[in-house]
Amino acid sequence: MEKLYPNASAALEGVIRNDMLIAAGGFGLCGIPERLLDAIQESGATGLTFASNNAGIDNEGIGKLLRTRQVKKMISSYVGENKEFERQFLSGELEVEFCPQGTLAERMRAGGAGIPGFYTKTGVGTQVAEGKEHKEFPDPDGVMSTYILERGIFADLSIVKAWKADETGNLIFRKTARNFNQPAATCGRICIAEVEEIVPAGALDPDAIHLPGVFVNRMVLGAPYDKKIEFRTTRERETA
């Protein structure tokens, strides 16, 4: 099956619609599927829910979609570095479901593995636990502890960014840009990947593949990319 599409808009054709739950890879601006996010913005789809560690920064990543009011809910770990995210949340314009980073990654992984829910200690006694089922389990020392039930994420669409792919959709992520991309890719009914380089089938070392092509439905070549930096921190040059 041909998985490569000429551009991000073509890859989203027949898939993107209003009121979708989208799992998006990335951490800050590292490893975000920026071509696909731009195409979602151009599509005009509204009422979207994103499961993503954060929403990028103002006017970058999911932050662009916040500006155009296309996002109704974020399932996220972090809301810093994005003033529009903060403003919409505090004004009640945006629904936010806070989720600890490890829990968010596990919720995506669980969805990809077909696991509807799991128990964790993380968040017990905080706002994260409000409204969730609590259950007592013995810890490794036999001491009873409280756990909360977290639900697996089953997304309508997954959008991810990879470094290399072969023609069958096997993906390699580059260093820390793997972040949430791997679990996000597995939990969507349809997964679209944008990549920096595509090589012939069989050219990748099987032991180096991070995500098998069976999880990837469509691909788009996104290169070239500009290196975006969230914060540029320098020190003043000392006088010689």
N, C-alpha and C positions, 0 to 999 in steps of 0.2 A: 504494500500500500504506500502510495506517495505521501510523505508527511511534510515535505517542504513547500511553503507558500511564499509568494513573491514579496509580501510585506505584512506588517502587523495587522492592518485593516482587513486584508484578505484572509488572514488566519482566524480572525474573529468573526468573519461573515457566517451567519446562520447559527452562531453560538451566543453572542452577547445579546442581552435583553434586559429590560427593567427588572428591579427587585431580585437580582441574583445574589447569592452568597459566593464570594470570590476569595480563595486562599491565595495570597501573594507572598512570594519569597522576598528576601532582603532584610537588611539590618541597617537602619539609618539610610545612607545612600549606597551602601555596599551590597552589590548583587541584586539590585532592584530591576525588575523587568520594565525598563523605562519606555521602550518602544511600544510595548503592549499597553502600558498605562496611558501613553499619549493617544493610542488608537481607541481606547475605551472612552477617553475624554471626547474625541472627535465623533464617536458613535452617538453621543447624546443620551446614553442610557442613564436612568435615574433610579433612585430608591435602592442603591447598592449597599450591601453589607460586605465589609472587608475583614477577613481574618489575617492580620499582619502584625508583626512585632510593633511597628509604629507606622506613622503616616508620612515618612520622609521629612522634609522641611517645607517651609512656605514656598509654593510654586515649583516644587520638585517632588517627583514620585507621586504618591497618593495625595500629597498636598495640593497638586493641581486640581484634582477632582473635588477636594473640599472647597476650593475657591469657586468652582462652577456649581456647587450645591448638588452634586451627583451622588454623594454618599450620605446615607441616612444613619448608618451604624458602623462603629469600629469595634472589633474584638482584638484588643491590643494589650501590650505590656507597658508601653511607655508613650507619654504624650508630650514630652519636652521637645525643645528646638522647633516647635511649630506653633506660632502664635495664633494662626487661624483655627487650628485644631483646638487649642486652649479656649479661644474666644467662643467658638460654637458650642463646646462642651459646657462651659460656665453659663452660657445664655440659654441652654436647653434646646438648642437647634440640632444638636448631634447626640445620638445615643451612644454611650461608650460602655462596653463590657470589659472591665479590667481583668487581666489574666496574667499571673506570674509567667515569666519567660519559659521556665522549664515545663510548666503545666501546659502552656500554649503549644510548645513543640510536641509534647506527648499527646495532646488532643488531636493534633494533625496526624501524628504517626498512628494513633489509634484508629482514626477514621480511615486511613489508608490500609490498615490491617483488618478492617471490618469489625473493630471492637467498639461497641456502643458506649461504653463508659468504664471508668476505673476510679479507684479510691486513692487519695493522697492526703498526707498531713499538711501540705503546703496551703496556707491560707486559713487554716483553722483558727478561729477566734478573731478574724478580721472581717472587713466588709466583703471580701472575696467569698466567704462562706455563707453569706446571707441567702436564705431561700434554697439552699442545697441540702441534700440528704446527708445526715451525719451517722456514722456507724463506728462501733468500737471493735478494734482488732488487737490481738496481742503483738507487741513488737518482738524483735529477736531475743530480748531478755525475758519475755513472758509478761511484761507489763502492759496492761490494757491502755491503748491510746485511741484518741478520736481521729477519724479520717472523714474527708468529705468526698462526695461523688462528683466527678467531673465527666462531662459528656464528650465523646469523640466528635470531631468536626468532619462533616460530610458536605463538602462544597459542591456547588453547581459547576464551578470552573476553577482551575488552578492556573496561575500564570507565574512563570519562573524564568530566571536567567542563568545560563551556563556558559562556561568558557569554551569547551569543545563538544562537538557532537559528531557522530557518524550518520550516514544516510538513513539508518534504521531508527535513529532517535536515542541511541545510548549516549548518556551525558557524563561529562567531567566538569566539576565545579573547581574554581581556582581559589585555593587557600581559604581565607575566612569568608569569601563570597559564597561558600556553600551554605552557611548559616541556616536560615529557615527554608531555603529553596528545596532541599531534599524532602523533608516531611510535607511541605506544602504541595509538592508535585504529586504525591501519592494519594492525597485525600480528596481530589476533585473527580467528578464524573468525566470531565474532559480536561486534559492538561495540554497547555500550549507553552512551548519553550522558545525563548529567543536566545540566540547563541552568537558568540564572537567568531567562531570558525567551524566549518563543516568539512569533514574528511570522508573518504570513501569507506564503505562498510568493510570491516576487517582491519582497518588501519589503527584502531585503538587497542592498547594492551587490555585484555579482558580484566586483569587484576586491578587496573586503574579506573575502571568505570564506577562511578558513584551512584548512578541511577540507570537501571536497565530500560531499554527502549520500549518495553511493554507498557510502561506507565505514560509514555509520551504519544499524544495523538497528532499534534501538529507542531511544526517548527517554523521559525523565521530567522533569517540571518540579519542581525541587528547592527553589525559593525559598519563603520567605525564609531567609537564612543569617545566622548570627552570625559576626562577625569574630573568628576565633581567632588569638591571637598567641603564638608560641613563647616569646619572651623579651621582657619589658617592661623596657627599660633607661631610666632617668631619671637626671638629675643633681640634686643637692641645690640648692635655691633659695638664691642668695646673699643675705646680709643686706643690706638697703638701707642 
